[in-house]
Structures are given as structure tokens and as C-alpha cells.
Amino acid sequence: MRLYADRPDRRARQLVGDLGLLVWVLLWVLVARLVRGAVLVLAEPGRAMEDLGRSLSDSMGAAAAVADDVPVVGDELAAPFGSLGRAGGSVAGAGQSTQDAVHTLAAVLAVLLVVLPVGWLVLRWAPARLGWAREAAAVDRLLRSGAQGTPDLELLAARAMATAPLTELARLPAGTGAGWRAGDPAALRALADLEARRLGVRLPTGGPVGADGLGQPTV
């Protein structure tokens, strides 16, 4: 399966299109990284809240342990510290939840910023690119299907007669249409080359060609 056309002008357009797609992808990946980094800054308050809650919980836990060692009234003294320690744990949990939410938001935004614009361009690029590859592969099969190694140009010539713009057909030598109906090899080659040029594919050299300067009929 060929990826690029034989003719330089068509191949250059394909290369520019492929490189443009690559640059587009890299651009949006960079934008997504920048946006993700900017959103993650919002996680700093949550991180500070978590640190504060954990520090409060640890301090109050240690104070409760000391108060609990006081004879007789140890339980009563430790209870407030224990409550403050549990409150600190709740604060730490809220800070962690805030960080998780910010990280999730950053990831979702980054994915959307890559998938949406890149997907939009791929949906426009892929049909034309893959369609050309299928048509070029079909032309290659036709060119290999002739008897005794001679390219089969009948279908390519018929396709050109049916679909080629009138301006392109008018540039062909006079009598090409009549020659095609009569099975003239030079007319077949001229029409087949017109269709091949549309796809950017070169016909094999040798054999009869039209009077468009590509060669002369074989004897």
C-alpha cells in the first residue's frame, strides 16, 4: 500500500498535509499541558488544608495521650483534645478531596483539549487521505492485471472519460474519444494517464502513449 503519490506536486501536498496534522497535534498537546499546569495550581489550597488538618490531628492526638495519663480526670481532660484531633482529620480529608477534584478537572480538560481539536482535524484529513490510498492501490492492481505484463488501461481510460473535467478532456489530442471507442492504444494511454495524473500516479513507461508528449506507440 503506497502512502504518497509518484508525482512531486501531489506528493508535496500530501507531505504538507501530514506535517500540518502532526504540528496541530503537538500544538494542542502543548496547550493541554499548559492548561493542566494552570489548573493544578488550584490544588495548592487543598494541599495546605490537608497539611494543616494533619498537623492539628497529630498535635491534638499527642495532647490527648498526655492528658489521658493524668490520674482520675485523665479521660475528661483527653476528650476535648480527641474531638479537636478528629476535627483536624476531617479538615485533612476535605483538603485531600479538594486536591482530587482539581486533579480530575485538570485531567479532563487536558484530554478534551487534545481529543476535540485533533479529532476534528483527523475526521477531515483521514477520509481524503485514506480514500486516496485506496484509489492508488486500486490503480496499482489495474496496472498489474494486464496480460503478458502489459498494463490494463481500459478501466482507467473509461473512468477518465466518465469523470474527468471537460477542460482536461479538451486538452487531449483531437480524436482521442473516437480512438478510445475504437480501442486505439494511444488514445487509451492518453485517457488513462489523465486519470493517473488526477491521483498523482505515474503509468509504467513503455508501450503506446498519447500525443501529449509522453512518448510514441510501440511498433
N, C-alpha and C positions, 0 to 999 in steps of 0.2 A: 504493500500500500504506500503510494507516494504521498509525501507531506507537502511538497512545494512544486510549483509549475516549472516547466522547462524554460519558458520564455522569461528573459530578465525583468521586463516591466511588470508582468503578473507576479513573478516571484518576489520582487521588491515590495509590491503592495501587500503581499501575504506576510512578509517578514515585518513590515511596519505594523500591520495589524496585530501580529503575535507579540511583538515587543511592546506595543501600546497596551495590550491586555496585561502583560507582566508588570509594566510600570503602574498601571491602575491598581493592580492587586497590592503591590508594595506600598503605594501611596496610602491606601486605606488601612493596611496593616499598621503603618506608622501612625496614622491618625487614631486608630483604635488604641494603640499603646499609650499615646499621649493622653487621650480621654480617660483611659483606665487609671493612669497615674494620677490625674487630677481628681478623679472621684475617690481614689483611695486616701487622699488627704482628709476626706471627711471621716475616716475611721479613727483619726487621732483622738478626738474627744472620747470616743468609746474606749480606746486603749487607756487613756488617762483615768476614766471612770473605773475601769476594771482594776487598774493598779491601786487606785485609792480604796476601792472596796476590799481588795485582798489584804492591803496593809491594815485597814481598820479591823477586818476579821481576825487577822493574826494577832494584832495588838490586844483586842478585846478577849481573844481566846486565852492569851497568856495571862492577862489580868484576872480572868475568871478562874484560872487554875491557881493563881496565887491566893485569891480571895477564898477559894474553896478550902484552902489549908487552915484558915482561921478557925480555931475551936469554937464550937457551939453555934456561932452565927455565920459559919462559912457558906452554907447553902444560900442564905438570904443575901449575903454580900455578892456572891458569884452570879446570881440570877440576872441583875441588870447588865453586867458585862457580857453574859451569854446572849442576852437579847441584842445588844449592840453588835456582837460578833455575827449573829445571824443576819442582822440588817446589812452589815458590811458584805456578807456573802451574796445577798440579794443585789446590792449595788454592783458587785463584781460580775454577777450573771447578766445584769442589764447591760453593762459595758461590753461584755462578750457578744451578746445578741446584737447590739448596735454594730459592732465590727463585722459580724457575719452578714448582716443585711447590706452593709456598704460593699463588702467583697462580692456578694451576689449581684448587686446592682452594677458594679464595675465590670464583672464578667459578662453579664447580659448585654450591656451597652457595647462592649468591645466586640462581641460576636455579631451583634446586629450591624455595627458599623462596617464589618467586613462582609458579612453574608449579603446584605441588601444591595449595596452598590456593585459588588463583584458579581453577584448572581444576576443582576440586571444586565450587566455588560456581557456576561457569558451567554445569557439567553439570546442576545443579539448577535454575538460572534459565532457561537457554536453551529447554528443551523447552516449559515453560509459556508463556514469552513469545512464542516463535515459533509455538507452537500457537494461541495467541490471535490472533496476526496473521493466520494462515491462515484461521481461522474468521471473523474480522471481514471479511477480503477476500471470503470466500465469501458472507457476508451482503450485502455491497455489490453483488456480482454478481447475487444473487437480487432485490435491490430494484430493480436496473436492468433486469431481464429481463422485466418485465410489459409487456403490450400497451398502447399509447396512453399511455405514461408512467405507468401505474398500477403500483405495486409488486406483485410476485408474492409473496403472503404464505402460499400454500398449504404450501410445504415447511417454512417456519419454524413454522407452526402445527402441522404434523404432528410436527416434532421436539419441540416443547414437549409435545404430548400423550404422546409416547413416553418422554421423558427427564426432564421437569420433576418435582421432588419433589411428593408428594401434598399437602404443606402449602401449596405455592404454587398448585397447581391448585384446592385447596379455597377459596382466597380469590377466585377468579374468580366473576363473577355466575352465579347459578343458570341452568342450561340452556345453558351455554357449550358443553359436549360435544355436546349434541343439535344446537345451532346449527351447530357445526363440521361435523358429518356432513351437515347439510342445506345447507351452503355459505353460511351466513349471514355477510355481510361483517363485521358487528360482532364475531361470535364469532371469525372468522379473525383479525381485527385484535388482539383481546384476547390470543389464544394466541400470535400472532407477537410481540406486544410483550413477553410473558413470556419468550420465548426471547431477544429482543433485549436485555432488561434483564440477563439472565444474562451476556451478553458486554459489557455496558456500552455498547451501540449504541442510538442513537435511530432510531426509524422516521420516515420522512418525514411531515410534517404534512399534514393534509387527508385526505379520504376517510373511510370508516367506521371507527369505533373502538368498542371495547367499553365497557360501562357501568362502567368503573373510573375515570371522571373525566377521561379523556384527550380527550374530545370527543364529538361526535354524528355519526351517519351522515349522509352527504350525501343530498340529495333529487334 
